[in-house]
Amino acid sequence: MIKSIPSISNEIDEEKIFKIINENFSQLAPAYYTLVTNWLINAYKVHKGIDKFIILIYLINKDFIFYRKNGLMVDYDTFYRDKSLEIPKINISDIAKDLLIPKENVRRKISELEEKGIIKRKGKKIFIERSGFIQSKTNITLNDFSVLVSKFSEVLKDKNITDKSFDTEEISKSIKENFSFCWYQFYKFIFIFTNGWKAGTKTQDLETICVGLIVLINTVQNRDFKNKSLDRKKYLKEIQKPDHIGINAFSIAEITGIPRATVVRKLEFLIKNKFLNISEKKLYTFGMTMQSKQFKVISKLQDRNMNALSKFLYRVFNQIKVINSN
């Protein structure tokens, strides 16, 4: 059990974490990409649309913001116990601006959530019913999150920055105990991640991003690729090699739950914009080169995401007492 108070503020700062992530990216990448890809897949499966789910958690996040402002810590079980969330007012313009979703789309998706009984209006007050909390429950994400933190603790130990690493179960328990803080930080990271991809690739479509990430996950899990020790720049270069085995549209549809016809349209967009290649056998792989415009776009997005990831890990580690604990 993780018990003692760490001295992370003296031992490791955000810049050092950012450097560690960059220099040891291949050790962290499978867990990192699995976390964000599984989150997108599960978000889609809840309401058959990622934007609708992300609007829901944007509203739920108001609870986490309230706890944070008032110095309250709510554990996992308490948060998901019988409750509904009261929101004084839904500001369509704020949601649209914060999530980079057109206002009319926000309005329509909120109406759809209301029709399903996820959101209820009582006078001027708005409530997210218990079903909304259950649908946003984080079991899979919690495990993926814990795996990433565990992998990171192993890197820290390998670099002699900490004395010990921590297993997934140990970290998961600590996250649950500090749930409201940790999930506030996770959602903050997710909003930066999803907005960055939308703005950077100009798709305004998280399903397309999800499809592209499935191709990436297929690459990084192939053969002995995941066993190579690479920094982030070399890692991005490695995934572009033509000898990686691709994945077909049917498999992507099976994994994501997105209809095959929709997957094909998303793949066609990614091919047209030179993010992906397609082989004679209809297998999809990455299609960028180091000199391409697309690679520069991805690199810029990665810089932003890694900066957000380093802040996320720094704050969570400090709170859940992973670093320098006994």
Buried (B, 14 or more C-beta within 10 A) or exposed (E): EBEEEBEBEEEBEBEBBBEBBBBBBBBBBBBBBBBBBBBBBBBBBBBEBBBBBBBBBBBBBBBBEBBBEEEEBBBBEEBBEEBEBEBEEBEBEEBBEEBBBEEEBBBEBBEBBEEBEBBBEEEEEBBBBBEBBEBBBBEEBBBBBBBBBBBBBBBBBEEEBBEEBBEBEBBBBBBBBBBBBBBBBBBBBBBBBBBBBBEBBEBBBBBBBBBBBBBBBBBBEBEEBEEEEBBBEEBBBBBBEEEBEBBBBEBBBEBBEBEBEBBBBBBEBBBEBBBBBBEEEEBBBBBBEEEBEBBEBBBEBBBBBBBBBBBBBBBBBBBBBBBBBE
